[in-house]
Amino acid sequence: MILYPAMDLIGGRIVRLRQGRFDEVTFYAPAPAAALASFAEAGAEWAHVVDLDGAKAGEPAQHALLAGLAGSTTLKLQVAGGVRTAGHVAALLDAGAARVVVGSLAVRDPEATSVLLERFGPERITLSLDVRMIDGVPLVATHGWQEDSGLSLWDVAARYPAARHLLLTDIGRDGMLQGPNHELLAEAVTRLPHLAVQASGGVTGLSDLDRLTTDGAILGRAMWEGRIDLAEALRACR
């Protein structure tokens, strides 16, 4: 399993939002470049970097910073935040990102998203679907979790048989340190065998990583608050 240490950025600073709420922000001290260096020193090969300003604006907003980070690290970067067009994807890949995350677009414009997968290749695009569990059904949210699409995870994933990577977030677990939604993640691995699923939201300890059957996992708040040592977590995932 690939472990993706994650950092979310607002105004060039590392933050965490509670369940995606911009009015509930925690700031962390390290500079982004120093954080990436520490990830590499711990043994990581990938990092997940989110432009939260871009996610809010609907277009990448910290491009210069992301380009600088990509050029300063040996890590492969999976970059997210406000990606809506082929131009956004091309600019981020040209800047050095290894993969670009497409979220709301995958829900509201399947034709455009399919074009991105074809143009850039499924290894360069990660579909990101954020869900709320409603009466046992994973319903997909969009626009920074502010809107509900009315579509289930399974409905949206079925649109993309050519996709390869899926970042799956249970909004109710994100940043809450309550453990991942193991049942949903296991169901996704079974029902979507063509997708390499990345678990996002709720990882609190090594026992959570041990239980996951996904291809990858995002490690965020628990790492930033010292509940999980990154080097130890990376060893556990090998």
N, C-alpha and C positions, 0 to 999 in steps of 0.2 A: 504494500500500500504506500502511495506517495503522500507524504505529509507536506502541506502547504502552510508555513507560517504566514500570517496575514497582517497587513497593516492598512487601516483606513485613513485617508488623508483629507483634512479640511484646512485650506489656507496653508498648505505645506507642513502641517503638524499632524502627528499621529493621534488618532482619537478612536473611541468606541462609542457607538450609539446604543442606547437601550431599545431593543426591538425596532430599530430603524427610525427612532424619533430624534429629530434634529434639535429638539429642546431638552434632550437628556443626553448630554455629551460629557464624556470623560476624556481629558487630555493626558497623554503620556510623554515623558521627558525626552526620549532619544530623538535625535534628528533622523529623518528617513534613511539617509545614506549610511549612518552609523548602525541603524537597525539591520539593514540588509547585510552589512559586514558581519554583524553578530550572528545572523542566521547562517551565513556561509561558514563561519568559524565553528558553529555547532554541528555542521555536517549536512545542512540542507542543500538540495539541488534546485528547488523551486521556491518561489514566494508569490503570494497572492496580494496584489496591490489595488486598492479601490479608491478612485477619485470621487469622493462623496460630493464635492462641489459640482462635478460633472453630472453625477446622478441626479442631483437636485435641479440643475439647469437644463438637463436634457441634451447636453453635448459635452464632450471632454473639456474640462476647464483648467487642468493643471498639466497641460501637455509638456511644457518646457521642463517642469520638475520630473515628470515621468521619463522623458527622454534622457535627462541627466542621470537619473537613477539606473536606467537600463544600460547606459554607457559606463557606469562606474562599478558594476558588479559582475561576477561570474555566474550568478544565479540566473536561471530562466524565470522570467516574470510572466505571470498571468495577470492581465490588467483589465480592470472593470471600471465602469462609471460613465453613463451618458452616451454610450455608443449607439448611434442610430443609422449611420450611413456607411457606404463602402469607403468614402473618403476618410471617415473617422477610423475605420479598421486599418486602411492602408497607412495612414499617418502613424498610428501606434506601432504597427509592425515595422515600418521604416525606422521608427525611433529605437527599435531594439526589443520590443515585446515579443515573447515567444508565442503567446496565445492572447487573444482578445475575447472578452466576455460580452455576450449579447443577451440582454435580459428582456426588457419590455417589448422591444421590437419583435422578438420571437413569438410573443403573444398576440400582438396586434397586427403584424404584417408578415404572415408566413411566406408570401412570395418573395419579398425583399430579403428575408432571412435565408431562404433557400438559395438565392442568388449569391449571398455572401459565402455560404458553405461551398458552392460550386467554384466561385472565383478564387477564394483563398485556400480552400481545402479544409476538410473536417478536422485535421490535426491542429489548425491554427485558430479555430473558433470553438469557444466553450459556450454552450447554451446555459443560461442561468434561469431557473424557475424557483420562485419564492412562493411558498404555499401556506395557507391557513387551514387547519383542520376544522371543517364544519360538518357536524353530524357524521364523522368518520370519513369524510371525503376531502382529499387534498385539493383545495381550490387555489388557483394561481392568482397572485396579486401583482400589480404593475406599478410603474411610476414611483419607485422608492417606497413601495408597500402602501402607498396612499390610496390606491384604487384596486377594486376587485374585478377580475375579468369575467367571472361567471363560468370559467372553464376549469375542468379538472386537470391535474398533472398529466393524466393518461391521455386526455384529449389533445393537449398541446404537444406532448412528446410524439404522438402518433403522426404528427405532421412532418417529422424530420427523420425518415428512415436512413438518410445518408449521414446524419450527425454522428459524432464519435464521443464527445465529451459533454457531460451534464453536471452542473453545479446545482445541488438541491438543498434548499434552505427551508426549514420549518420555522416560520417567523416567530411562533410562540416559544421556541427554544433559544433563539439567537440572543446572545449576550446575557442569558439568564442563569447560566451555570447549573442547569437542571438535568444535564445529560441529553444526548441526541435522541431523536425520535427513531429508535432502532427498528421498530415495527415498520414504519413507513420506508425507511432506507432499505431494509431487507426486501420489502415488496417491490421497490423500484429496481433493485438488482435482478430480481426474478422476472419481472414483467418487461423490463427494458434491457435485454441482454446485449443489444448492439451498442449500448452506451456505457462508457466508463464513468461511473457515478462518483462524484465528490460530495462527501457529507459535510454540511455546513450548519453550524448552530448547536451549541449546548455541550461541546466536549469539555469535560471538567477534570478528567484524570486518565491515567494509563489504562484503567479498566474499561473506560469508554472506547478507547482505541482498540483494545483487545477484542471487543464484541463486534466491531464493525466488519462488515463483509464487502464494503465498497472498495473501489479502486483507489480512492484518495480521501483525504480529510483536511478540512480547513481548521487551523488552530489559531484562535484569536485571544479573547479576553482572558482565558485561563492562563495563557502564556504571559500576557502582559502583566497580570497580577501575581505572577510567581507561583501559581498553583501547579503548573506543569513546567518542568525543565525541558527546554527544547531538545537538547542533545540526548537526554534520556528518552524522550518521546520518539525521536528519530530512530534510535536504536531499537525501540520496541516495534517499530513499523517495518523493520527490515526482515 
